[in-house]
Amino acid sequence: MTKVIYYTTLSGENPVSNFLDTLNPKQQSKLIRIFTNIEVYGLQSILPHVKKMGATPLWEIRILGKDNMRVFYVIVTDKAVLALHGFIKKKQKTPVGEISLTLNRYRDWLNRQK
């Protein structure tokens, strides 16, 4: 069993939940199914849908095809992941701004854990 933790800002905003709210029902169900699989079966269950983001601590959940979506997360323990940011990917290369924003959220989360 793996817990999916959603990053929240100091003001209580939940960016991943907000991203889900912008999606149509079909897109929402795809991502929610992946989050449910992580919680019930662990990260191994979603292997075709994940990719490590180079030399960063980030991983991405990848929904390919017409619904080209990404959700960045980090593994915080062997039983928990932290979902940080979601977006619709429109180009081949992941925009640097999306990665930067996600890393800033991760640093913010780490600082608040101290």
RASULNOR-V482021 format. One record per residue. RES is the residue in three letters. SS is DSSP state (@ for helix, = for strand, . for the rest). Layout:
BEGIN
RES/SS ; RES/SS
END
This chain:
BEGIN
MET/. ; THR/. ; LYS/= ; VAL/= ; ILE/= ; TYR/= ; TYR/. ; THR/. ; THR/. ; LEU/. ; SER/. ; GLY/. ; GLU/. ; ASN/. ; PRO/@ ; VAL/@ ; SER/@ ; ASN/@ ; PHE/@ ; LEU/@ ; ASP/@ ; THR/@ ; LEU/. ; ASN/. ; PRO/@ ; LYS/@ ; GLN/@ ; GLN/@ ; SER/@ ; LYS/@ ; LEU/@ ; ILE/@ ; ARG/@ ; ILE/@ ; PHE/@ ; THR/@ ; ASN/@ ; ILE/@ ; GLU/@ ; VAL/@ ; TYR/@ ; GLY/. ; LEU/@ ; GLN/@ ; SER/@ ; ILE/@ ; LEU/@ ; PRO/@ ; HIS/@ ; VAL/= ; LYS/= ; LYS/= ; MET/. ; GLY/. ; ALA/. ; THR/. ; PRO/. ; LEU/. ; TRP/= ; GLU/= ; ILE/= ; ARG/= ; ILE/= ; LEU/. ; GLY/. ; LYS/. ; ASP/. ; ASN/. ; MET/= ; ARG/= ; VAL/= ; PHE/= ; TYR/= ; VAL/= ; ILE/= ; VAL/= ; THR/= ; ASP/. ; LYS/. ; ALA/= ; VAL/= ; LEU/= ; ALA/= ; LEU/= ; HIS/= ; GLY/= ; PHE/= ; ILE/= ; LYS/. ; LYS/. ; LYS/. ; GLN/. ; LYS/. ; THR/. ; PRO/. ; VAL/@ ; GLY/@ ; GLU/@ ; ILE/@ ; SER/@ ; LEU/@ ; THR/@ ; LEU/@ ; ASN/@ ; ARG/@ ; TYR/@ ; ARG/@ ; ASP/@ ; TRP/@ ; LEU/@ ; ASN/@ ; ARG/@ ; GLN/@ ; LYS/.
END
